[in-house]
Every structure is written in structure tokens, then in C-alpha cells.
Amino acid sequence: QSGPAPRSLSMVRLAAEANRNLTGVEEREKGNVSGGVITAYIVAGGGFLIVVLLVLLMAVEQGARVFTDTWLGFWAGNRFNQEVWFYIGIYAALGITYSLITFVRTL
């Protein structure tokens, strides 16, 4: 006589599913997101003005990052026929600007 009788596969699967979802079975809706849901997210984000400001800050942040990378290309090709300190100075200014924009966005 060996140990207890093995549980059926369906009982094991049910136990595993119950452990995975401790809050019960979740319902899922299909279709488009309603305007009310979008409005609730905007209100939770601080209002329309704050959300627009955040989107603009993210766009400016990415623009600063892209221009910083572009500036490295200008520097590598000595596009403006200047001394190295000219490129370093502008690169440093762009880095500081990018850092400040990122800091303000995360507040």
C-alpha cells in the first residue's frame, strides 16, 4: 500500500488556477475604451492641462536627446570647422538642458 491516491489532473489544474488568481475570476470586456474611462485617467493624472504639459515635456525631452546625438555627428565630422572646445561647450549645454528637462518631467 503506497501513499494517498493521486488526484485527478482536473483537480490539480483547478487548484493551480485558484492559486494563480486569489481574487477570483476576472471579467474581461471587449470593444473600444469609452470616453468616460479616458476622462477618468486624465482627471487622475491631474487634469487636461497637466497631461498636455507632460506630453509636451516628453516630446521636448526626446527632441533634446535626438539633437544631442545629432550634435555628436556634427562634432565627429567637424561640420562647422571649429575648435574642439566649441563642440564640447555646446554638447555640455545640451546635456545640461536634457538633464533639467528630465528632472522637471519627473517631479
C-alpha positions as CSV (number, residue, x, y, z in Angstrom):
1,Q,0.0,0.0,0.0
2,S,1.6,3.2,-1.2
3,G,0.7,6.8,-0.1
4,P,-2.6,8.6,-0.8
5,A,-4.4,8.2,-4.0
6,P,-3.2,10.5,-6.8
7,R,-5.5,13.5,-7.5
8,S,-7.0,13.7,-10.9
9,L,-5.5,16.1,-13.4
10,S,-8.5,18.3,-13.5
11,M,-8.4,18.8,-9.7
12,V,-4.7,19.7,-9.9
13,R,-5.4,22.2,-12.7
14,L,-8.3,23.8,-10.7
15,A,-6.1,24.1,-7.7
16,A,-3.3,25.8,-9.7
17,E,-5.8,28.2,-11.3
18,A,-7.2,29.1,-7.9
19,N,-3.7,29.8,-6.6
20,R,-2.9,32.0,-9.6
21,N,-5.9,34.2,-9.2
22,L,-6.5,34.8,-5.5
23,T,-9.2,37.5,-6.1
24,G,-11.4,35.2,-8.2
25,V,-12.2,35.0,-11.8
26,E,-11.7,38.4,-13.6
27,E,-14.1,39.5,-16.2
28,R,-12.9,40.9,-19.5
29,E,-14.7,43.4,-21.6
30,K,-14.2,43.6,-25.3
31,G,-14.6,46.6,-27.6
32,N,-13.4,50.2,-27.5
33,V,-12.3,52.2,-24.5
34,S,-15.1,54.6,-23.6
35,G,-14.7,58.3,-23.3
36,G,-15.6,58.1,-19.6
37,V,-12.6,55.8,-18.9
38,I,-10.2,58.2,-20.8
39,T,-11.6,61.2,-18.9
40,A,-11.1,59.3,-15.6
41,Y,-7.5,58.7,-16.5
42,I,-7.0,62.4,-17.4
43,V,-8.6,63.5,-14.1
44,A,-6.5,61.0,-12.2
45,G,-3.4,62.4,-13.9
46,G,-4.1,65.9,-12.7
47,G,-6.4,67.3,-15.3
48,F,-6.2,68.0,-19.0
49,L,-3.6,70.9,-18.7
50,I,-1.2,68.7,-16.7
51,V,-1.5,65.8,-19.1
52,V,-0.8,68.1,-22.1
53,L,2.1,69.6,-20.3
54,L,3.6,66.2,-19.5
55,V,3.2,65.1,-23.1
56,L,4.9,68.3,-24.3
57,L,7.7,67.8,-21.8
58,M,8.3,64.2,-23.0
59,A,8.4,65.4,-26.6
60,V,10.9,68.2,-25.8
61,E,12.9,65.7,-23.8
62,Q,13.1,63.3,-26.7
63,G,13.9,66.2,-29.1
64,A,16.8,67.3,-26.9
65,R,18.1,63.7,-26.8
66,V,17.9,63.4,-30.6
67,F,19.6,66.8,-31.1
68,T,22.3,65.8,-28.6
69,D,23.0,62.7,-30.7
70,T,22.9,64.8,-33.9
71,W,25.4,67.2,-32.4
72,L,27.8,64.4,-31.8
73,G,27.6,63.7,-35.6
74,F,28.3,67.3,-36.3
75,W,31.3,67.2,-33.9
76,A,32.7,64.0,-35.4
77,G,32.5,65.5,-38.9
78,N,33.8,68.9,-37.8
79,R,30.8,70.3,-39.7
80,F,31.3,73.9,-38.5
81,N,35.2,73.9,-38.8
82,Q,35.6,75.0,-35.2
83,E,37.9,74.1,-32.4
84,V,37.1,71.1,-30.2
85,W,36.0,73.4,-27.3
86,F,33.2,74.8,-29.4
87,Y,31.7,71.3,-29.8
88,I,32.4,70.4,-26.2
89,G,30.7,73.6,-24.9
90,I,27.5,73.0,-26.9
91,Y,27.5,69.3,-26.1
92,A,27.7,70.2,-22.4
93,A,24.9,72.7,-22.7
94,L,22.7,70.2,-24.5
95,G,23.5,67.6,-21.8
96,I,22.5,70.0,-19.0
97,T,19.4,71.0,-20.9
98,Y,18.4,67.4,-21.3
99,S,19.0,66.7,-17.6
100,L,17.0,69.6,-16.5
101,I,14.0,68.7,-18.7
102,T,14.2,65.1,-17.5
103,F,14.3,66.4,-13.9
104,V,11.3,68.7,-14.3
105,R,9.3,66.0,-16.0
106,T,9.8,63.6,-13.1
107,L,8.6,66.0,-10.4
